[in-house]
Amino acid sequence: FFFSCLLQMIMWGQVYELSGFGMASAVLAHFMLNLSSFLISFDWRIRAVEMAIDLAVILALAYVIKRKKVGALS
């Protein structure tokens, strides 16, 4: 549970940084994830898949943010 929360915290921070919509984008994304927890029952296998997806999204967002910052310097 701790690692899932940690990955989500990083992901929401990157969504906030990248979106340009401020806090509303991170809040909306977090709301949608919480809403999905009502639809999908808790299982450790599902949590492991969720954490893998979160990590992939974090890496993709970090890459986009890095390219965006490098483009701004040029």
N, C-alpha and C positions, 0 to 999 in steps of 0.2 A: 504494500500500500504506500509506504514511504517513497519508494522509487517512482511509482506511478505519479504521485503528487509532485515530486521534484521535476520529473520530465514535463508534466503539464505546466508547471510554473514557468519553466524556461520557454516552452512553446508559446504560452500566452504573452510573455514578454516580447518574443520575436514577432508575433502577430501585431502587437501594439506598435512596435518599432517600424514595421514594414508597411502597414496598411495605410497610414496617413489619416485614418479616421479617429485616431486617439483611442481613448479608453473604451469607447462604445464597441469597437471591433473585438477587443479581447473579451469584454463582458458578454457579447452576443455569442462568440465561439464557446466560451465556458458554459453559458446557459444551454446551448445545443448539446454539449457533452453531458451535462447533468440530466437533461431531458431524455437522452438516449439510455441512461441508466435505469429508467423506469420501464423501458421496452426490452432490455436485455438483462437476464438474470446474472448475478455475480458468479463467476467461476474462475478458478486460477488460470485455466487455459485461455479463456477470453481475455483476462487481465494481461497475460503474457503477450498475446497478439496485439492488444491495445498499446502496450509499452513499446513494442517493436515498431508499430505504426507511428507513435509519438516521436520516437527517436529518428525515424526516417524523415518525418516532417520537420523536426528541429534541424537536421543536417541540411535539408533542402532550403529551408528559410535562411539559415546561416549563410549558405552559398549565395542566395539572392541578395541578402543584405550586404555581404562583402562585395559583390559585383556592383551593387548600387553605389556604395561608398567609393569604390575605385573609379567608377564612371564620373562621380561628382568631382573628384580631384583632377580629372583630365581636362 
